[in-house]
Amino acid sequence: MTDSHGKFYWNELMARDVAKAKKFYADTLGWSFDAMPMPGGGTYWLAKMGDEPVAGIFDISGPDYKAVPEGWMPYIAVDDVDARSRKAVAAGAKIMKPAFDVPNVGRIVVLQEPGGAGVGWMTPAS
């Protein structure tokens, strides 16, 4: 197991109005933002405190995300996304977004745990 297994690893704001969200966090917390082009189009915003990445902002204003509520999505590090996903489903979770790879970031799955909360699990890239 990795040192980060089972620990919260990343947080991402799913936002419909990215400009408004960026302004809020810049004005209240002092975050700055770097644009990262996403495969297939769009921009992911990396929030930073000084030079340290602290969170991400993902734009959900498009029609593909109309059923997705705006809010924060936490990600927990796991040693093996695929094996842990099978255990999660056997324990009553539902897969909301099947496992996928993000180059230089890791492998991610988005689950709905048995109580209904959404959570991402990720095996960070080494």
N, C-alpha and C positions, 0 to 999 in steps of 0.2 A: 504493500500500500504506500501511496505517496504521503508526504507530510501534510498535504492540504486535504486529504480525503475526509469527507464529512464536515468540512468547514465552509462557511459562506465565503465565496471567492470573488463575486462580481455583482454589481447591481446595474440595472438598465431601466431607464424611464421610457415607457411606451407612450409617446406624445402625439396628439393630433396637430398641435400648433407648436412646432419646434422653436420658432423664433421667440415666441412668448415664454416657453420653458427656459430657453437659454438666457433670456434677459432676467427672468426671475432668479435663477441660480447664480448668475454673474453679479447681480445687484445685491443679493442677500448673503451669499457665501464667498464671493470672490472667485468663482470658477471661471476658467477660460476654456475655449473649445477648439479642437482641431478636427477638420473635416477629413473623413476617410471614405473614399469611393467604395461602394458595395458592388460585389459581382451581380450582374443583371441590372444595374442602375440604382440610383438613389445615393444618399449620403448617410453615413453613420457618424454621429458626433461623439468624440472622445472628450469627456469632461476632465479637466485637470486642475489641481491645486498646485500652483507653481509648475514644476516639471513632472509631478507625480500624477499618473492617471487615477481617477477616483470613481468614475462611473461612465456610462454611455447613455446616449439618447437615440432612440430608434423612432423614425417617423411612421406613424400608423394612420396617416390621413387618407391613404388610398382606399379604393373600394374592396381590395382583398382583406382589409382589416376592419370593415365596418362593424363586425360582431365582437371585436376585441375591445375590452374596456381599457381606458387610459389608466395607467398606474405604474408602479414600480414592480419590476420582475427581478427577484433575487436568483442567483445561480450558486449552487453548492458544488464544490469539487468532489469528484468521485474517481476511483482508480480505474474503472472500466465502464463507460457509459452503457454499452450494449448489454453486458452481464447484469449490471445494476438495474437497467430498465426492465429486463425480464423478471427480476425479483420484485420490482415495484408493481408490475402488472399482476403478478401472482398474489401480491399483498393487497390488491384492490385499487391500484392507481389506474388512470387512463392516460394513454399517450395523446397529447394535444398536437405535438409536432414531432414526427419521427426523427431519430438521430441523424445528424448532418455534420459535415466537417466545415470548419472555418479556417482557412490557411493561416498558419502562424498563431492561431488562437487556441484551437482544440476541437474536440468532438462534443456536440451538444444535443440534448433531448429536452423537450418541454413536456412536463407532466401535470396532471391534475391529481393531487393526492386524494386519498379516500374521503377526507373531510371537505373537499372542493377547492382548496387553495391551489393556485398555479405556482409552479416552481421549475426552474431550469436546473438540470444537472449537467456538469461538463467535466470532461477529462482534459485538463489543460495540455496544450502542446509543450513538449519538453524543450 
